[in-house]
């Protein structure tokens, strides 16, 4: 029984959702307090609060975004590995999608070329 510290996920993440028909790019801004996650899920047209948990490298969080006069709920589950996360997201009546996220790389002076 090891008590592994949860991986640190605080910061901005570039989120990609892959649906059956197409994909979408969203942004996650995560804050972390021990095993608790909170923050903001920014969609293409709206944003909402998110909350969840992280245990070792397993992440689970949920959010909901207003869309076309209704709310779409997102139930994310997946794993984190270094600067990447991936898993599946349940979208209520909209079924399920796969998701991947990469820690946002802020441009620093000079930046990478190419």
C-alpha positions as CSV (number, residue, x, y, z in Angstrom):
1,X,0.0,0.0,0.0
2,X,1.9,3.0,-1.2
3,X,0.6,6.5,-0.7
4,X,1.8,8.1,-3.8
5,X,1.5,11.9,-4.0
6,X,-0.9,13.0,-6.7
7,X,0.8,14.3,-9.8
8,X,0.8,18.1,-10.1
9,X,-1.6,19.3,-12.7
10,X,-1.9,23.0,-11.9
11,X,-1.7,25.3,-14.9
12,X,-3.2,25.7,-18.4
13,X,-3.8,22.7,-20.7
14,X,-4.6,22.6,-24.4
15,X,-7.5,20.1,-24.6
16,X,-8.5,18.3,-27.7
17,X,-11.8,16.4,-27.9
18,X,-12.2,13.8,-30.6
19,X,-15.8,13.0,-31.4
20,X,-17.2,10.5,-33.8
21,X,-17.8,13.3,-36.2
22,X,-14.9,15.8,-35.9
23,X,-12.9,17.3,-33.1
24,X,-12.8,20.4,-30.9
25,X,-10.0,22.4,-29.2
26,X,-10.8,23.6,-25.7
27,X,-8.7,25.0,-22.8
28,X,-8.5,23.7,-19.2
29,X,-7.1,26.0,-16.5
30,X,-6.5,23.8,-13.4
31,X,-5.9,24.6,-9.8
32,X,-4.9,21.9,-7.4
33,X,-5.2,21.5,-3.7
34,X,-3.7,18.1,-2.8
35,X,-6.0,15.6,-4.4
36,X,-8.7,18.1,-5.3
37,X,-8.9,19.7,-8.7
38,X,-10.8,22.9,-9.6
39,X,-10.7,25.4,-12.3
40,X,-12.2,26.5,-15.6
41,X,-13.1,24.6,-18.8
42,X,-13.1,27.0,-21.7
43,X,-15.0,25.7,-24.8
44,X,-15.2,27.3,-28.2
45,X,-18.1,29.5,-27.3
46,X,-18.6,29.3,-23.5
47,X,-16.8,28.4,-20.4
48,X,-17.7,26.7,-17.1
49,X,-16.3,25.7,-13.8
50,X,-14.8,22.3,-13.4
51,X,-14.1,20.2,-10.3
52,X,-12.6,16.8,-9.7
53,X,-9.9,14.7,-8.1
54,X,-6.5,13.3,-8.9
55,X,-5.1,10.1,-7.3
56,X,-1.5,9.1,-8.3
57,X,-1.8,9.6,-12.1
58,X,-5.5,9.0,-12.4
59,X,-7.6,12.1,-13.1
60,X,-11.4,12.5,-12.9
61,X,-13.2,15.8,-13.3
62,X,-16.5,17.1,-14.5
63,X,-17.7,20.4,-16.0
64,X,-20.7,21.7,-17.9
65,X,-20.9,24.3,-20.6
66,X,-23.9,26.3,-21.9
67,X,-24.5,25.3,-25.5
68,X,-27.4,26.4,-27.7
69,X,-29.6,27.2,-24.8
70,X,-28.9,23.9,-23.0
71,X,-26.0,22.7,-20.9
72,X,-23.7,19.9,-22.0
73,X,-22.1,18.0,-19.1
74,X,-18.6,16.6,-19.4
75,X,-17.4,13.7,-17.2
76,X,-13.7,13.3,-17.9
77,X,-11.6,10.3,-16.8
78,X,-8.1,9.5,-17.7
79,X,-4.5,9.4,-16.8
80,X,-1.8,12.0,-16.5
81,X,1.8,11.4,-17.6
82,X,4.2,14.3,-17.3
83,X,2.9,17.1,-19.5
84,X,0.1,15.0,-21.1
85,X,-3.3,13.7,-20.1
86,X,-5.6,11.4,-22.0
87,X,-8.8,9.4,-21.5
88,X,-12.5,9.3,-22.3
89,X,-15.2,11.9,-21.6
90,X,-18.9,11.1,-21.2
91,X,-21.1,13.7,-22.7
92,X,-24.5,12.7,-21.4
93,X,-27.0,12.3,-24.2
94,X,-24.2,13.2,-26.6
95,X,-22.4,9.9,-26.0
96,X,-18.7,9.6,-25.4
97,X,-15.5,11.1,-26.9
98,X,-11.8,10.6,-26.5
99,X,-9.7,13.5,-25.1
100,X,-6.0,14.4,-24.9
101,X,-4.5,17.4,-23.2
102,X,-1.0,18.9,-23.2
103,X,0.4,21.4,-20.8
104,X,0.3,24.7,-22.4
105,X,3.8,25.9,-23.4
106,X,4.1,29.6,-22.8
107,X,6.4,31.3,-25.2
108,X,9.5,32.5,-23.5
109,X,11.9,35.0,-25.0
110,X,13.4,33.6,-28.2
111,X,11.1,30.6,-28.2
112,X,11.6,27.5,-30.3
113,X,11.9,28.0,-34.0
114,X,10.3,25.7,-36.5
